[in-house]
Amino acid sequence: MTPRLWTASEIEAGSPPPADLPPLARILRWAKDFLVPGHPDLGRTGPVCPYTRPALRRDLFHLGLGGPGDLCETLTGLRATHTAALSIMDSSDAELLTYVLVLPEADPDEIDAVQRELKSEFVGDGLMLGQFHPHCAEPGLWNQEFRPLRSPLPLLAIRRLLPVDLPFLLAEPGHLDAYLARFAPGIPARLRAQLIFR
């Protein structure tokens, strides 16, 4: 069953059921406090995630609470919902539409395993699937000591695949093929340089 998704404004208004509200509000606060500002260890200027602030501003940042059941099945349902929503949005909104599935009881190892299992399907559909949890070991792009994917609760995030996502796709040839099929030949010059270097 696909979980109910709430916009940031609905969460701030207290619309979710009382039992669901605390973890959703906690992750929304983390997004605002950690993803929106810069960080001294990030390795570059600007916000940790450049898309979170505009997504929040346009109320395109949606959060839902995952429960018992097959996580892969839940994500497949969310992928279909996200893809359907993209089909009726203009491009500027589409690149900001974010779904966050909060999984307070999930084992971080399961979060990592499911993300690895499903990422190729998501990338093939033009989507990114990101894993976040308190112990996530994925390093930052600009500082290998920084851990940008650490969140107070486990979660998985879905958003549209964008040209700037190239560095996240270089490790898997299939991911790179899907990226090139979608964006070539209009890849920005600095990203083409990364491909040439690789």
Beta strands, then each sheet from edge to edge (+ up, - down):
strand 1: 5-7
strand 2: 61-65
strand 3: 98-102
strand 4: 127-132
strand 5: 155-160
sheet 1: 1+ 2- 3- 5+ 4-
end
